[in-house]
C-alpha cells in the first residue's frame, strides 16, 4: 500500500480502508503496521488530532504517537541549496499567480470602481509581501545587483526570467528597491488612506444620487 504522499492517487486504497473502518466494515486492529502508518499519515494530513486517530484505529495514544514520530522522520527533508531554490521558486510562482489574478480583476469591465481599486491594492500587497519575504530570508541581492534578479534561475536551469514583469511592473520594482523600510510603510499607509477616502467619496455620492423612478 503506497503512503509516502497523502496527495498521491495511489492512496485511494488508504481512503477506502478508512471508509470501511468508519462504516464498521473493517476492524482496524487487523491492519498491518505499514497499513496503519498509511492511515495515520492520511488522517494527519486531514488535520485530525492524534487522540482521535488512536480512537478510530483502536490503538493507544502512545502507539499513534510513535507512528507519528516515525512518519515525521520518514518525511524529513535535508536543507540543501537545491531544496531552497525549489521552495522559493514555488513561492514566487504562487505569488505571481495571485498578482496576475488581481490585475485581471482590476481590468474586468464588469467590476465596480471599488473592486478595481481593491484589486490593484491587493496586487501591490502581494508583490510587496513577496519582495519583503525574499528579503527577510536573504534571497534578495544588494541594491546594486537588483537588475540581475530577473535573470536568476529560481526553479531550474531551463527556466529563466521568473521575475520578468511588464515595463510598468519593472518600474514599480525599481522604485520599491530604492525605498527605505520606513518609506515603504509610509507608502502602504498612504495607499490605505487613499482607498478609505475613495470609499467615503463613493458612499457620499451614492447617498446623494437621486432615487431611480
Helices and strands as residue ranges (DSSP letters): G 9-11, H 12-22, G 28-30, H 33-45, H 50-57, H 61-74, H 81-107, H 113-136, G 143-151, H 167-178, H 181-208
